[in-house]
Amino acid sequence: HYFENIFINGYIGVDIFFVISGFVISKSLNEKFQKNSFRLFILNFFYKRIKRILPVLVTVVLTSSFLFYFLNPRPAQDIFATGGFGILGLSNFFLFFRDADYFFINSQINIFSHLWSLSIEEQYYLIYPFLIYFLLKNFSHFKVLILSLITIVFIIISHINNFSNIANFYLIHFRAYELLVGCVVFFIKREFFQTKKIIYFIIFFLSIVSIFYLTFHGFSNYKTNQLLSVFSAAIFLFYFDKYKINFFTLFLRNKLLIFIGSISYSLYLWHWPIYVLTTHLLGRNIYILIISIIFSLTVSVISYMYVEKYFM
């Protein structure tokens, strides 16, 4: 967001995140299934998700709305509505019905436009626990096959060209396959894990290609980059073994990366309102961007320590 001219395909970070989310949530739900009845399984999951998501989200939306109201004289009904729908997990639908292209300037003055991805996550949380409980309870031996078939259906839906780019970007049925790929990888890995070191170099190569090479050589097709990034992330998750000592495990154990990972939810929520407010008040140059980054990190650490950790 801050350096879009350098990270031209930076948007694929969201696609990679959805794959990781599908993987991690499947792991969590699988563990809960072994221990709990259906009622406890569902209630425990929703209780933890609400504690994890809502307190800091409400804090960010209310604080940012207050600041925007006093610092920006322009009408802002759509902006406040985006924040409200973001709390309800519906901002992606609101932005879609508003025909708000995420990459156009009108969306870039909306301090809550980034909440579309969190809304997709929340919609996934509402549906997936029921699906996975049903599969684990009744089709345990066929769960990978059924999930794979569902994933293929959503990949086909996502790549049909009869829909607008805005629909493809915002709506969950065009993003569902990314989450489902992570789900499938978890269950395959759980049953068929094996390690081949050469695969890390293939993943690294595919990631570099999907981020930089395609754009610079005229292959800037969004869906091509999306598929490359999604399946690169899936392969990495499948072969990655945190107990083996190699470059990747040592790199990911780096304390700075772990720290950024810890504050990443707060950083995700805060960085965009801060960017919009500072650039519109002070202009946009490298010094303003650096100040915005430092301020975003500082506010995110405070938010993590005194809001997130308190409720968790």
Number of C-alpha atoms within 10 A of each C-alpha: 14 16 10 10 9 10 12 15 19 16 15 20 13 15 24 22 17 26 27 24 20 25 23 15 19 23 15 11 18 18 12 18 18 10 10 12 12 16 9 13 20 18 12 14 18 15 10 12 14 13 15 17 18 15 16 23 22 15 15 19 22 15 12 19 20 12 14 20 13 8 12 12 8 8 9 15 8 14 19 21 15 26 27 18 20 26 20 13 19 21 26 26 20 18 25 18 12 10 13 19 18 18 9 9 10 11 17 18 18 22 25 28 24 23 24 26 24 21 23 24 19 18 16 20 16 14 10 18 21 13 12 20 20 14 17 15 13 11 14 13 11 12 19 18 13 15 20 18 12 15 20 15 13 20 20 12 18 22 13 11 10 9 12 9 11 16 19 20 18 24 19 23 16 19 22 24 27 30 27 27 26 29 27 24 24 25 19 15 14 11 8 9 13 10 12 8 10 8 14 18 11 13 19 13 12 18 20 13 16 24 22 17 16 17 16 11 8 8 12 17 10 16 12 13 24 21 17 21 26 26 20 22 25 24 17 17 17 22 17 20 15 12 7 11 9 11 9 13 14 11 11 12 11 10 10 11 12 12 11 15 12 16 19 17 19 26 21 15 22 25 22 23 24 19 24 20 20 16 15 13 11 9 13 14 9 11 10 15 17 12 13 21 17 13 16 21 19 13 18 26 20 13 21 20 14 12 18 23 12 11 15 12
